[in-house]
Amino acid sequence: MPAGDPVSDPAVLRHVIDAITPASGAHAEAARRRVAGAGAPLLERLAAALGAAQHTDRPRSARRTLVVCAADHGVGDPGVALGGAHPTVIAAHAIAD
């Protein structure tokens, strides 16, 4: 890095390190509870981790991204009945809503 670059300045680095605070367990639990019941355990874990790090029950991301993944592992074949309680049916309804 070039001389005088703030990233290589030890005082700047020390300031950034000193500004980092421990994660908040209370905010982690509050953020997890906000998304609980959505049927997405990974979302709950992500909300808890971000809430703890950001010290809020409403964690935010500067860049929003939507990823939709789908596959037909034969369950779309005619004659295959999943039933209303099947996770695939529940997920399809959740996406449609």
N, C-alpha and C positions, 0 to 999 in steps of 0.2 A: 504494500500500500504506500502511496506517496506520503512524504513527510507532511505533517500538519493535518493529516486525515483524521477527523474526529473519532473514527472507529478505532484507530490505533492509539488514541490518547488515553493513557491509564486513568486519568481523572474522570473522563467521560465513562469509561468502562466501570469504574468503581461506583459512580453515581447511578448507573443503570442497575448494577447488581444490588446496591443498597435499597433501591426502590422496589425490589421484588419482595413481596410479602408471602407468608405461608398461605396455602390454600384454605378456604373456609369450609369446614365440614357442615356448618349450618346452612350455608348457601347451596352446597352440593345437594343436601337432602331436600331443600325447598325447590330447587330446580328439577330434581328427579320427580318429586310429587306433582309438579305442574304438568308433566307429560305422562305420568303414570296412568295406566288404563288405556293407552293408545294401542296396546298390543304389540309394542315394539321395544323389547328389552334393550336393544343396542341404542335406541334413541334415549332411553332413560339413562343409560351409562354415559352417553355423550353429553346429555344435558347436565348431569351431575358433575362431570369433569370440567366442563366449561364454566358452569355456575360457581364451582369452587375456585377456579383460577381467576375468574372475573369478579368475584365477590358480589354476586347478584343471583336472584332466583329467575331472572330473565336474561340468560346469556345471549349475546349477539355475535354475529359473524359479519365481518366487513364485506365479504363476498358471498352472496347467496348462490347456491348451485342446486339444481334438481337433477337427480339421477334416477332414471326409471330402468329397471332390469326386469326382463320377462323371459320365460322359457316355456315350451310346451313339451313336457316330458311324457307325452302320450295321453295326458289327462284331457286333452281337447278332442280326442277321438270320439266319434259318434258312439253312443251306447255306454259311455263311462259316466256313472253317476257318482258325484262326490258327496252329496248331502249338504244340507245347510250349515252344519257345524264344522265342515272341513276347512282347515286353515287357508286353502287356496280360495274358497268361496268367500270367507270372511275378508281376506285381503282384497279380493276383487271389489267387494262392497265398500270397503274403506277407501279404496282408490276412487271409486265412482262418486262417493260422497264428497 
